[in-house]
Amino acid sequence: MSLLSGSHTTFACGKPRFSARRRSAARQSKLDSYKPIVDRLLKDGGWNAQVILREI
């Protein structure tokens, strides 16, 4: 039997075994409250992660 013939090992009742995943609503990050501060530091030229972490 060919794999393309739709055997019971690859399809059940003519439908694929796995359905497409649903996208969940975007979750908030623990860092979301710090985003304005980080954005300001990056805008001011603070590209050092250790400095940004110390500032927040």
Backbone as a chain_set.jsonl record, in Angstrom:
{"seq": "MSLLSGSHTTFACGKPRFSARRRSAARQSKLDSYKPIVDRLLKDGGWNAQVILREI", "coords": {"N": [[0.849, -1.18, 0.0], [0.583, 2.205, -0.797], [1.982, 5.245, 0.587], [0.653, 7.481, -0.188], [-1.909, 6.747, -0.611], [-3.846, 7.237, 1.274], [-4.079, 5.688, 3.572], [-5.145, 4.133, 6.682], [-3.193, 4.706, 8.53], [-2.143, 7.202, 8.102], [-4.273, 8.922, 7.758], [-7.433, 9.532, 9.261], [-10.638, 8.597, 8.726], [-10.534, 9.968, 6.31], [-9.616, 12.497, 6.948], [-7.002, 14.716, 7.989], [-4.891, 13.866, 10.803], [-4.089, 15.85, 12.614], [-5.194, 19.059, 13.488], [-5.106, 22.516, 12.48], [-3.348, 24.825, 14.543], [-4.843, 27.03, 16.903], [-4.525, 30.514, 17.248], [-3.631, 32.064, 20.195], [-4.701, 34.744, 22.338], [-2.571, 37.587, 22.601], [-0.157, 37.447, 25.094], [0.733, 39.26, 28.032], [3.956, 40.499, 28.789], [6.332, 40.12, 31.453], [7.966, 42.225, 31.426], [6.657, 44.312, 30.24], [5.782, 46.593, 31.637], [8.101, 47.993, 31.916], [8.795, 48.827, 29.432], [8.505, 51.554, 28.347], [10.63, 52.853, 29.709], [12.881, 51.391, 28.87], [12.722, 51.864, 26.113], [13.208, 54.631, 26.116], [15.844, 54.704, 27.129], [17.206, 53.309, 25.104], [16.754, 55.044, 22.986], [18.226, 57.199, 23.856], [20.741, 56.282, 23.433], [21.678, 54.151, 24.952], [22.92, 51.237, 24.648], [23.895, 49.122, 26.085], [23.171, 46.207, 27.694], [23.495, 45.554, 30.386], [23.612, 48.032, 31.642], [21.082, 49.03, 31.03], [19.49, 47.159, 32.392], [20.271, 47.721, 35.013], [19.24, 50.279, 35.265], [16.475, 49.906, 35.111]], "CA": [[0.0, 0.0, 0.0], [1.354, 3.432, -0.919], [1.721, 6.26, 1.605], [-0.236, 8.491, -0.751], [-3.235, 6.198, -0.864], [-4.789, 7.62, 2.308], [-4.284, 4.559, 4.469], [-5.585, 4.485, 8.023], [-2.078, 5.126, 9.377], [-1.864, 8.622, 7.913], [-5.517, 9.683, 7.812], [-8.568, 8.879, 9.905], [-11.905, 9.003, 8.092], [-10.255, 10.881, 5.208], [-9.194, 13.805, 7.447], [-5.697, 14.67, 8.656], [-4.958, 13.626, 12.241], [-3.857, 17.065, 13.389], [-5.799, 20.263, 12.933], [-4.277, 23.712, 12.619], [-3.396, 25.426, 15.875], [-5.486, 28.332, 17.043], [-3.672, 31.531, 17.853], [-4.2, 32.601, 21.417], [-4.539, 36.189, 22.509], [-1.218, 37.946, 23.0], [0.027, 37.542, 26.536], [1.589, 40.345, 28.469], [5.262, 40.128, 29.289], [6.674, 40.678, 32.756], [8.742, 43.441, 31.172], [5.832, 45.321, 29.57], [5.708, 47.836, 32.409], [9.397, 48.672, 31.785], [9.033, 49.142, 28.026], [8.782, 52.981, 28.106], [11.961, 53.188, 30.213], [13.857, 50.77, 27.976], [12.672, 52.617, 24.855], [13.882, 55.917, 26.322], [17.281, 54.447, 27.253], [17.712, 52.962, 23.778], [16.725, 56.267, 22.183], [19.319, 58.049, 24.336], [22.024, 55.674, 23.074], [22.083, 53.128, 25.909], [22.826, 49.93, 24.009], [24.488, 48.128, 26.953], [22.084, 45.538, 28.405], [23.723, 45.618, 31.834], [23.243, 49.396, 32.077], [19.613, 49.126, 30.948], [18.959, 46.379, 33.495], [20.512, 48.454, 36.259], [18.347, 51.448, 35.265], [15.074, 49.545, 35.355]], "C": [[0.895, 1.243, 0.0], [1.005, 4.409, 0.204], [0.733, 7.312, 1.109], [-1.659, 7.985, -0.949], [-4.257, 6.538, 0.211], [-5.082, 6.487, 3.263], [-4.649, 5.042, 5.865], [-4.44, 4.94, 8.92], [-1.773, 6.614, 9.225], [-3.115, 9.487, 8.019], [-6.581, 8.863, 8.535], [-9.832, 9.448, 9.278], [-11.67, 10.032, 6.991], [-9.809, 12.262, 5.637], [-7.807, 13.683, 8.076], [-5.868, 14.502, 10.166], [-4.884, 14.915, 13.062], [-4.504, 18.255, 12.708], [-4.852, 21.442, 13.146], [-4.438, 24.277, 14.025], [-4.122, 26.76, 15.844], [-4.491, 29.287, 17.667], [-4.359, 32.071, 19.095], [-3.971, 34.108, 21.473], [-3.116, 36.472, 23.004], [-1.149, 38.094, 24.515], [0.923, 38.717, 26.853], [2.889, 39.771, 29.003], [5.469, 40.733, 30.668], [7.42, 41.996, 32.602], [7.934, 44.552, 30.519], [5.785, 46.65, 30.333], [7.006, 48.644, 32.305], [9.674, 49.158, 30.364], [9.276, 50.631, 27.764], [10.182, 53.394, 28.571], [13.036, 52.639, 29.28], [13.889, 51.512, 26.642], [13.404, 53.952, 24.975], [15.396, 55.726, 26.396], [17.904, 54.094, 25.901], [17.775, 54.192, 22.878], [17.887, 57.193, 22.553], [20.698, 57.437, 24.081], [22.511, 54.621, 24.046], [21.925, 51.734, 25.346], [23.43, 48.822, 24.86], [23.386, 47.517, 27.825], [22.263, 45.607, 29.916], [23.337, 46.981, 32.389], [21.725, 49.53, 32.076], [18.979, 48.352, 32.092], [19.135, 47.093, 34.828], [19.56, 49.64, 36.387], [16.9, 51.071, 35.579], [14.966, 48.902, 36.71]], "O": [[1.873, 1.296, 0.746], [-0.117, 4.408, 0.711], [0.057, 7.959, 1.909], [-2.521, 8.732, -1.411], [-5.424, 6.168, 0.082], [-6.216, 6.337, 3.719], [-4.481, 6.218, 6.189], [-4.693, 5.511, 9.981], [-1.203, 7.222, 10.131], [-3.017, 10.672, 8.34], [-6.613, 7.637, 8.423], [-10.054, 10.659, 9.307], [-12.526, 10.886, 6.76], [-9.634, 13.135, 4.787], [-7.48, 12.64, 8.641], [-6.866, 14.941, 10.738], [-5.551, 15.041, 14.089], [-4.377, 18.436, 11.497], [-3.9, 21.346, 13.922], [-5.515, 24.217, 14.618], [-4.024, 27.517, 14.878], [-3.7, 28.895, 18.525], [-5.518, 32.482, 19.052], [-3.148, 34.657, 20.741], [-2.539, 35.673, 23.742], [-1.971, 38.774, 25.131], [1.764, 39.116, 26.046], [2.912, 38.692, 29.595], [4.851, 41.741, 31.01], [7.494, 42.788, 33.542], [8.469, 45.632, 30.267], [5.751, 47.715, 29.717], [7.01, 49.845, 32.575], [10.678, 49.827, 30.122], [10.192, 50.953, 27.008], [10.846, 54.191, 27.908], [13.988, 53.341, 28.941], [14.965, 51.761, 26.099], [14.125, 54.359, 24.065], [16.149, 56.494, 25.797], [19.011, 54.537, 25.594], [18.72, 54.365, 22.107], [18.456, 57.875, 21.7], [21.713, 58.015, 24.472], [23.674, 54.226, 23.971], [20.887, 51.105, 25.55], [23.48, 47.677, 24.411], [22.743, 48.224, 28.602], [21.28, 45.708, 30.65], [22.794, 47.073, 33.49], [21.147, 50.081, 33.013], [18.026, 48.834, 32.705], [18.24, 47.068, 35.673], [19.121, 49.969, 37.489], [16.185, 51.828, 36.236], [13.873, 48.517, 37.125]]}, "num_chains": 1, "name": "protein.A"}
